[in-house]
């Protein structure tokens, strides 16, 4: 049977198609009109906001009255300005000064007198064109930069960080984070595979003004405090000076670590040290070992009892060829090692033989712990390998920073944490690393970046917000107190961050650390006579740090 369409049905179908086609055309026209209207509205709003910002004036004025000579900000708009940061660059004194103003009402003027800007009476000796005045402020949810000539909306800042910390900071500064609900500028985080690569890139930007391929010039760099000596000497960073009130809430050790003399060169946001972590499922519960000899014995017994033949009694990151003396330092210091005599003892000078004998003896003692000498430490283990062994149940003990706790919690392992016990007869010295946010000397948006560091990041709230994303030791005392009470795993790290010794951060310490690390690896791996390796390292390190 053949079906055929009658003319009536064909006409009806055509009418339906024509009808819906007409509706589609109408909807398309409506969408087009609405899109045009939206674009026009956004354009008008942008013009209105720009015009409003252009009604705000910032500059330097010279008046007959000394109290009226100085930086001036006038709000000629019809809306209040919030969180103003006034920055004055004095060309004559080569000094940058900064002041925060909570609110500037419409038609109000704020004068920052010259003697307050300079901390002395020098107003008469200063010409108008020797001062550059900028103001960063919030108007609604927008952040703006205004100087004598132009106005620019600041939409984003670039932040560099090491890969592990970058993952945390991306969430912290991300769309759903607490930060974006309080701060309108977008933070774009770019990551590096390790602090060494990050430091090299930072040095390249400072010296050449160019970022590595695939990266943009950073406004802020998140890095450890042991960069500080080199960063100041080679002019990598601008000072982001927090107020006295801001400093009062910070850990004194964190402030000291990121200060060069009196100036604070970075805003601390996290701290860390190393501790001994026990896998209770492998090594049992009860009191933690009080000496490293007990750690080694208990670890070996645990492996034997569980029938684990491819494990290690203690996982300590070393790695070829550069080692990792930061994690081994509690062991070395308990036998008398020092940073080539620096800070060894107030009564002992760097040039005396006492520190050198203790240094050599410490590395000889450390050598006995290496597998080459029948010990429990595998010098080939780096950070990833040592953590993998512990998480995989093939290492009863792990010596690590608090970064390991993130994966331990995620896998719900039952662990106990305590200070690394002594190897020798002296109390072990725990080194403290402080992580800070450095303001890049070549930042494209220095006032906005400085505002970020001092207005937002210097507050205790910032540390609490960060710990909601990842449990790390905060740099503020109040946040430390809260976390110490609530988190028994992080408690030993917090205690050590409050009582430990900041890692040395002088200009030559980067090379000194490499000397220490390579000596550590060589003696543990059995490469050469331990005493000869230690003596050669002691001589080279002493010559480096003494300037000989």
C-alpha positions as CSV (number, residue, x, y, z in Angstrom):
1,X,0.0,0.0,0.0
2,X,1.4,3.4,-1.0
3,X,0.9,6.4,1.2
4,X,0.6,9.8,-0.5
5,X,0.4,13.3,0.9
6,X,-2.6,15.4,0.0
7,X,-2.2,19.0,-0.9
8,X,-4.0,20.1,2.2
9,X,-1.6,18.2,4.5
10,X,1.4,19.6,2.7
11,X,0.1,23.2,3.0
12,X,-0.6,22.6,6.7
13,X,2.9,21.3,7.3
14,X,4.4,24.2,5.5
15,X,2.3,26.6,7.6
16,X,3.5,25.0,10.8
17,X,7.2,25.2,9.7
18,X,6.7,28.8,8.6
19,X,5.1,29.5,12.0
20,X,7.9,28.1,14.1
21,X,10.5,29.7,11.8
22,X,8.8,33.0,12.5
23,X,9.0,32.4,16.3
24,X,12.7,31.5,16.0
25,X,13.3,34.6,14.1
26,X,11.5,36.6,16.7
27,X,13.4,35.0,19.6
28,X,16.6,35.6,17.8
29,X,15.7,39.2,17.3
30,X,14.8,39.5,21.0
31,X,18.1,37.9,22.1
32,X,19.9,40.2,19.8
33,X,18.2,43.3,21.2
34,X,18.7,42.1,24.8
35,X,22.4,41.4,24.1
36,X,22.8,44.8,22.6
37,X,21.0,46.4,25.6
38,X,23.2,44.4,28.0
39,X,26.4,45.5,26.2
40,X,25.2,49.1,26.2
41,X,24.4,48.9,29.9
42,X,27.8,47.5,30.7
43,X,29.5,50.1,28.6
44,X,27.5,52.9,30.3
45,X,28.3,51.5,33.7
46,X,32.0,51.2,32.8
47,X,32.0,54.8,31.6
48,X,30.2,55.9,34.8
49,X,32.7,54.1,37.0
50,X,35.6,55.5,35.1
51,X,34.2,59.0,35.3
52,X,33.6,58.6,39.0
53,X,37.2,57.4,39.5
54,X,38.5,60.3,37.5
55,X,36.8,62.6,40.0
56,X,39.2,61.3,42.6
57,X,42.5,63.1,42.7
58,X,45.9,62.1,44.2
59,X,49.1,64.1,44.3
60,X,51.7,66.1,46.2
61,X,51.0,69.7,47.2
62,X,53.3,72.4,48.6
63,X,51.6,74.9,50.8
64,X,52.6,77.8,53.1
65,X,51.5,75.8,56.1
66,X,53.8,72.9,56.7
67,X,50.8,70.8,57.9
68,X,49.2,71.2,54.5
69,X,52.3,70.2,52.6
70,X,52.3,66.5,51.7
71,X,50.3,63.8,49.9
72,X,46.7,64.7,49.2
73,X,43.8,62.5,48.2
74,X,40.4,64.1,47.3
75,X,37.3,62.1,46.8
76,X,35.3,64.3,44.3
77,X,32.9,61.4,43.5
78,X,29.5,60.8,45.0
79,X,30.3,57.5,46.6
80,X,32.6,56.5,49.6
81,X,35.9,54.9,48.9
82,X,37.0,52.0,51.0
83,X,40.3,50.4,52.0
84,X,42.5,53.1,50.5
85,X,46.2,52.5,50.4
86,X,48.2,55.7,49.7
87,X,51.7,55.1,48.4
88,X,54.3,58.0,48.2
89,X,57.6,57.5,46.4
90,X,60.1,60.2,47.4
91,X,62.7,60.6,44.6
92,X,65.0,62.7,46.7
93,X,65.2,60.3,49.7
94,X,64.6,57.1,47.6
95,X,62.0,56.1,50.1
96,X,58.6,54.5,49.7
97,X,56.0,55.2,52.4
98,X,52.5,53.8,52.7
99,X,49.4,54.7,54.7
100,X,46.0,52.9,55.0
101,X,42.7,54.8,55.2
102,X,39.6,52.8,56.0
103,X,37.0,55.1,54.3
104,X,37.1,58.4,52.5
105,X,33.6,59.9,52.2
106,X,32.4,61.9,49.2
107,X,33.9,65.4,48.9
108,X,36.3,64.6,51.7
109,X,40.1,65.4,51.5
110,X,42.8,63.5,53.3
111,X,46.2,65.2,53.8
112,X,49.2,63.2,54.8
113,X,51.7,65.8,56.0
114,X,55.2,65.7,54.7
115,X,56.9,65.4,58.1
116,X,54.8,62.2,58.7
117,X,55.6,60.8,55.3
118,X,59.3,61.3,55.9
119,X,59.4,61.0,59.7
120,X,61.3,64.3,59.9
121,X,60.9,68.0,59.0
122,X,62.1,68.1,55.4
123,X,59.0,69.6,53.7
124,X,60.8,72.8,52.6
125,X,63.6,70.9,50.8
126,X,61.2,68.9,48.7
127,X,59.9,69.9,45.3
128,X,56.5,68.8,44.0
129,X,57.9,66.7,41.2
130,X,60.1,64.7,43.5
131,X,57.1,62.8,44.9
132,X,54.9,60.3,43.1
133,X,51.6,59.6,44.8
134,X,49.4,56.7,44.1
135,X,46.2,55.5,45.7
136,X,44.7,52.0,45.5
137,X,41.1,51.8,46.7
138,X,37.9,49.8,46.5
139,X,34.7,51.3,45.1
140,X,31.9,48.8,45.5
141,X,33.5,45.5,44.5
142,X,36.0,47.0,42.1
143,X,39.6,47.8,42.9
144,X,41.2,50.8,41.3
145,X,44.6,52.5,41.0
146,X,44.7,56.3,40.7
147,X,47.8,58.5,40.3
148,X,48.4,62.1,39.2
149,X,47.7,61.3,35.5
150,X,45.6,58.2,35.1
151,X,43.1,55.7,36.6
152,X,43.2,52.0,36.0
153,X,41.0,49.2,37.2
154,X,43.1,46.4,38.7
155,X,41.5,43.1,37.7
156,X,44.1,40.5,38.5
157,X,47.5,39.9,40.1
158,X,50.0,37.1,39.3
159,X,51.3,34.9,42.1
160,X,54.1,32.3,41.7
161,X,54.4,29.3,44.0
162,X,55.9,25.9,44.3
163,X,53.6,23.2,43.0
164,X,52.4,21.8,46.3
165,X,51.7,25.2,47.8
166,X,50.3,26.4,44.5
167,X,47.5,23.8,44.6
168,X,46.5,25.1,48.1
169,X,46.8,28.8,47.1
170,X,44.7,28.2,44.0
171,X,41.8,27.0,46.1
172,X,42.4,29.7,48.7
173,X,42.3,32.5,46.2
174,X,39.7,30.8,43.9
175,X,36.2,31.7,43.0
176,X,34.6,29.8,45.8
177,X,37.2,30.8,48.5
178,X,36.6,33.2,51.3
179,X,39.1,35.5,49.8
180,X,37.1,36.3,46.7
181,X,34.1,37.2,48.9
182,X,36.1,39.9,50.5
183,X,38.5,41.1,47.8
184,X,37.7,42.0,44.2
185,X,41.0,41.4,42.6
186,X,41.5,38.0,40.9
187,X,44.7,36.1,41.9
188,X,46.2,34.0,39.1
189,X,48.5,31.4,40.5
190,X,51.3,30.0,38.4
191,X,53.2,26.9,39.7
192,X,56.8,25.6,39.6
193,X,58.0,22.1,40.2
194,X,60.0,22.7,43.4
195,X,61.4,25.7,45.3
196,X,64.7,25.5,43.4
197,X,63.0,26.1,40.0
198,X,60.9,28.9,41.6
199,X,64.0,30.6,43.0
200,X,65.8,30.4,39.7
201,X,62.9,32.0,37.9
202,X,62.6,34.7,40.5
203,X,66.3,35.5,40.1
204,X,65.9,35.7,36.3
205,X,63.0,38.1,36.6
206,X,65.0,40.3,39.0
207,X,68.1,40.4,36.8
208,X,66.5,40.6,33.3
209,X,63.0,41.7,33.7
210,X,61.8,38.7,31.7
211,X,59.9,35.7,33.0
212,X,60.7,32.1,31.8
213,X,58.7,30.9,28.7
214,X,55.1,30.2,29.6
215,X,55.1,32.4,32.7
216,X,54.1,36.1,33.3
217,X,55.9,38.6,35.4
218,X,54.7,37.9,39.0
219,X,53.4,40.6,41.4
220,X,53.8,38.3,44.4
221,X,56.0,35.2,44.9
222,X,55.3,32.7,47.7
223,X,58.6,31.3,48.9
224,X,60.7,30.2,51.9
225,X,62.5,32.6,54.2
226,X,66.0,31.2,53.4
227,X,65.8,33.2,50.1
228,X,65.9,36.4,52.0
229,X,69.6,37.2,52.2
230,X,70.0,36.7,48.4
231,X,66.7,38.4,47.6
232,X,67.7,41.6,49.5
233,X,71.3,41.6,48.2
234,X,70.2,41.2,44.6
235,X,67.2,43.5,44.9
236,X,64.5,41.0,44.1
237,X,61.9,42.4,46.5
238,X,60.0,45.5,47.6
239,X,59.2,46.0,51.2
240,X,55.5,45.5,52.0
241,X,55.6,47.2,55.4
242,X,52.7,46.0,57.7
243,X,51.6,48.2,60.5
244,X,52.8,47.7,64.0
245,X,49.5,46.3,64.9
246,X,49.8,43.7,62.1
247,X,53.2,42.6,63.3
248,X,52.0,42.3,66.9
249,X,49.8,39.3,66.0
250,X,52.5,37.5,64.1
251,X,54.8,34.8,65.4
252,X,58.1,36.6,66.6
253,X,60.1,33.8,64.9
254,X,58.2,34.3,61.6
255,X,58.8,38.1,61.7
256,X,62.5,37.6,62.6
257,X,62.9,35.0,59.8
258,X,61.6,37.4,57.1
259,X,63.3,40.5,58.4
260,X,66.7,41.8,57.2
261,X,67.7,44.1,60.0
262,X,64.6,45.8,61.1
263,X,62.6,45.9,57.8
264,X,60.2,43.1,57.2
265,X,60.6,42.0,53.5
266,X,57.8,39.5,53.2
267,X,54.5,38.8,54.9
268,X,54.6,35.4,56.6
269,X,51.7,33.1,56.0
270,X,52.8,29.7,57.1
271,X,55.6,27.9,59.1
272,X,57.0,24.4,59.3
273,X,59.5,22.1,60.9
274,X,60.2,18.4,60.9
275,X,58.9,15.7,63.2
276,X,58.8,12.0,63.7
277,X,55.6,10.3,62.5
278,X,54.8,6.7,63.5
279,X,52.4,4.4,61.7
280,X,50.6,2.9,64.7
281,X,49.3,0.0,62.6
282,X,52.9,-1.1,62.0
283,X,54.8,0.0,65.0
284,X,52.1,-0.2,67.7
285,X,51.0,2.5,70.1
286,X,52.4,3.7,73.4
287,X,55.2,6.2,74.2
288,X,57.2,7.5,71.3
289,X,61.0,6.6,71.2
290,X,63.3,8.9,73.1
291,X,66.4,8.2,71.1
292,X,67.1,7.6,67.4
293,X,68.6,4.2,68.3
294,X,65.2,3.2,69.7
295,X,63.5,4.4,66.5
296,X,65.8,2.3,64.4
297,X,65.3,-0.8,66.6
298,X,61.5,-0.5,66.8
299,X,61.3,0.1,63.1
300,X,63.3,-3.0,62.3
301,X,61.3,-5.1,64.7
302,X,58.0,-3.9,63.2
303,X,59.2,-4.8,59.6
304,X,60.3,-8.3,60.8
305,X,57.0,-8.9,62.7
306,X,54.9,-7.9,59.7
307,X,57.1,-9.9,57.3
308,X,57.9,-6.8,55.2
309,X,61.2,-7.5,53.3
310,X,61.2,-4.5,50.9
311,X,60.6,-1.7,53.5
312,X,62.8,0.7,55.5
313,X,62.7,1.1,59.3
314,X,62.8,4.9,59.0
315,X,62.0,6.9,55.9
316,X,64.1,10.0,55.8
317,X,64.3,12.0,52.6
318,X,67.9,12.5,51.4
319,X,68.2,12.0,47.6
320,X,71.1,12.0,45.2
321,X,73.3,14.0,44.9
322,X,72.3,17.0,46.9
323,X,70.8,15.4,50.0
324,X,68.4,17.2,52.4
325,X,70.1,18.4,55.6
326,X,66.9,20.2,56.8
327,X,65.3,16.9,57.6
328,X,68.4,15.4,59.1
329,X,69.4,18.4,61.2
330,X,67.8,17.3,64.5
331,X,70.1,14.2,64.3
332,X,73.2,16.1,63.3
333,X,72.7,18.9,65.8
334,X,72.3,16.4,68.7
335,X,75.8,15.2,67.9
336,X,77.2,18.7,67.8
337,X,77.0,19.8,64.1
338,X,76.6,23.5,63.4
339,X,76.4,25.7,60.3
340,X,80.2,25.7,60.0
341,X,80.4,27.3,63.5
342,X,77.7,29.9,62.9
343,X,75.5,30.0,66.0
344,X,77.2,27.0,67.5
345,X,77.6,28.4,70.9
346,X,77.8,32.0,72.2
347,X,81.2,31.3,73.8
348,X,82.7,29.6,70.8
349,X,84.0,31.5,67.7
350,X,83.6,30.3,64.2
351,X,87.4,30.0,63.8
352,X,88.0,27.8,66.8
353,X,88.7,24.0,66.4
354,X,85.8,23.1,68.7
355,X,83.0,23.5,66.2
356,X,85.1,21.8,63.5
357,X,85.7,18.7,65.6
358,X,82.0,18.4,66.5
359,X,81.1,18.9,62.9
360,X,83.3,16.1,61.7
361,X,82.3,13.8,64.5
362,X,78.6,14.4,63.7
363,X,79.0,13.4,60.0
364,X,81.0,10.3,61.0
365,X,78.2,9.3,63.4
366,X,75.6,10.0,60.6
367,X,77.5,7.7,58.3
368,X,76.9,4.7,60.6
369,X,73.1,5.1,59.9
370,X,73.5,4.6,56.1
371,X,72.8,1.3,54.5
372,X,76.3,1.2,53.2
373,X,77.4,0.8,56.8
374,X,74.6,-1.5,57.9
375,X,72.3,1.3,59.1
376,X,68.6,2.0,58.5
377,X,68.7,5.1,56.3
378,X,68.5,4.7,52.5
379,X,70.2,7.8,51.0
380,X,68.5,7.3,47.6
381,X,65.1,8.1,49.0
382,X,63.9,11.6,48.0
383,X,60.7,13.3,49.3
384,X,58.3,11.4,47.1
385,X,59.9,8.0,47.6
386,X,60.1,8.3,51.4
387,X,56.4,9.4,51.6
388,X,55.3,6.7,49.3
389,X,57.0,4.0,51.4
390,X,55.3,5.3,54.6
391,X,51.8,5.7,53.0
392,X,52.2,2.2,51.5
393,X,52.8,0.6,54.8
394,X,56.4,-0.3,54.2
395,X,58.0,2.2,56.7
396,X,57.0,2.2,60.3
397,X,58.5,5.7,60.9
398,X,58.8,8.8,58.8
399,X,60.8,12.0,59.5
400,X,59.0,14.7,57.6
401,X,57.6,18.2,57.5
402,X,53.9,18.7,58.2
403,X,53.2,18.6,54.4
404,X,53.0,14.8,54.8
405,X,50.0,15.1,57.1
406,X,47.7,16.0,54.1
407,X,48.1,12.6,52.5
408,X,48.1,10.8,55.8
409,X,44.8,12.3,56.7
410,X,43.4,11.6,53.3
411,X,44.2,8.0,53.7
412,X,42.9,7.9,57.2
413,X,46.1,6.4,58.6
414,X,46.4,6.1,62.4
415,X,49.6,7.9,63.3
416,X,51.4,9.5,66.3
417,X,53.6,12.5,65.9
418,X,56.5,13.7,68.2
419,X,59.7,15.6,68.0
420,X,62.6,13.9,66.2
421,X,64.6,12.2,69.1
422,X,68.3,12.8,69.6
423,X,71.1,10.8,67.9
424,X,73.8,12.0,70.2
425,X,73.9,13.3,73.7
426,X,72.8,16.9,73.1
427,X,69.2,18.2,72.7
428,X,68.2,18.1,69.0
429,X,67.8,21.5,67.3
430,X,64.7,21.7,65.1
431,X,65.0,24.1,62.3
432,X,62.0,26.3,61.4
433,X,61.1,27.3,57.9
434,X,58.8,30.3,57.3
435,X,56.9,30.8,54.1
436,X,56.2,34.3,53.1
437,X,54.6,36.3,50.3
438,X,57.3,38.5,48.6
439,X,56.4,41.6,46.7
440,X,58.3,41.4,43.4
441,X,60.5,44.4,42.7
442,X,59.3,44.3,39.1
443,X,55.6,43.9,39.8
444,X,53.3,45.5,37.2
445,X,50.9,46.4,40.0
446,X,52.9,47.1,43.1
447,X,50.3,49.2,45.0
448,X,47.6,46.6,44.5
449,X,50.0,43.8,45.4
450,X,51.2,45.7,48.5
451,X,47.5,46.2,49.4
452,X,46.9,42.5,49.1
453,X,49.8,41.6,51.4
454,X,49.3,44.2,54.1
455,X,45.6,44.8,54.1
456,X,44.4,41.2,53.7
457,X,47.2,38.7,54.1
458,X,48.6,40.3,57.3
459,X,45.4,39.7,59.2
460,X,44.9,36.7,61.4
461,X,41.7,35.9,59.5
462,X,43.8,35.1,56.4
463,X,45.7,32.3,58.3
464,X,42.5,30.8,59.6
465,X,41.0,30.8,56.1
466,X,44.0,29.1,54.7
467,X,43.8,26.4,57.3
468,X,40.3,25.5,56.3
469,X,41.7,24.4,53.0
470,X,44.9,22.7,54.2
471,X,46.2,22.2,57.7
472,X,49.5,23.9,58.0
473,X,51.1,25.9,60.8
474,X,49.9,29.5,60.5
475,X,52.1,32.5,61.1
476,X,49.7,34.2,63.6
477,X,49.8,33.4,67.3
478,X,46.0,33.4,67.7
479,X,45.5,31.0,64.8
480,X,48.3,28.8,66.2
481,X,46.6,28.6,69.6
482,X,43.3,27.5,68.0
483,X,44.9,24.9,65.8
484,X,47.1,23.6,68.6
485,X,44.1,23.0,70.7
486,X,42.1,21.3,68.0
487,X,44.7,19.3,66.0
488,X,46.9,16.8,67.9
489,X,48.8,15.8,64.8
490,X,49.9,19.3,64.0
491,X,50.5,20.2,67.7
492,X,54.2,19.0,67.8
493,X,54.9,21.1,64.7
494,X,53.4,24.2,66.2
495,X,55.4,23.7,69.4
496,X,58.6,23.4,67.5
497,X,57.8,26.4,65.3
498,X,57.4,28.4,68.5
499,X,60.7,27.2,70.1
500,X,62.9,26.2,67.2
501,X,65.6,28.0,65.3
502,X,64.9,29.7,61.9
503,X,67.0,28.3,59.1
504,X,69.9,30.6,58.4
505,X,69.2,32.9,55.4
506,X,72.3,34.8,54.7
507,X,73.5,35.4,51.0
508,X,75.9,32.5,51.2
509,X,73.6,30.0,52.9
510,X,72.3,28.6,49.6
511,X,75.7,27.3,48.7
512,X,76.4,26.3,52.3
513,X,73.2,24.2,52.3
514,X,74.3,22.5,49.1
515,X,77.7,21.6,50.8
516,X,75.9,20.2,53.8
517,X,73.4,18.2,51.7
518,X,76.1,16.7,49.5
519,X,78.2,15.7,52.5
520,X,75.1,14.1,54.0
521,X,74.4,12.0,50.9
522,X,78.0,11.0,50.4
523,X,78.6,9.7,53.9
524,X,75.2,7.8,54.0
525,X,75.9,6.3,50.6
526,X,79.4,5.3,51.5
527,X,81.1,7.4,48.9
528,X,84.5,8.1,50.3
529,X,85.9,8.1,53.9
530,X,83.3,9.9,56.1
531,X,85.9,11.8,58.0
532,X,87.7,13.0,54.9
533,X,84.3,14.1,53.4
534,X,83.4,16.0,56.6
535,X,86.7,17.7,56.9
536,X,86.7,18.9,53.3
537,X,83.1,20.2,53.7
538,X,84.0,21.9,57.0
539,X,86.9,23.8,55.3
540,X,84.9,24.8,52.3
541,X,81.9,25.9,54.3
542,X,84.0,27.9,56.8
543,X,85.8,29.7,53.9
544,X,82.5,30.5,52.3
545,X,80.7,31.9,55.4
546,X,83.8,33.7,56.8
547,X,84.5,35.5,53.6
548,X,88.0,34.0,53.3
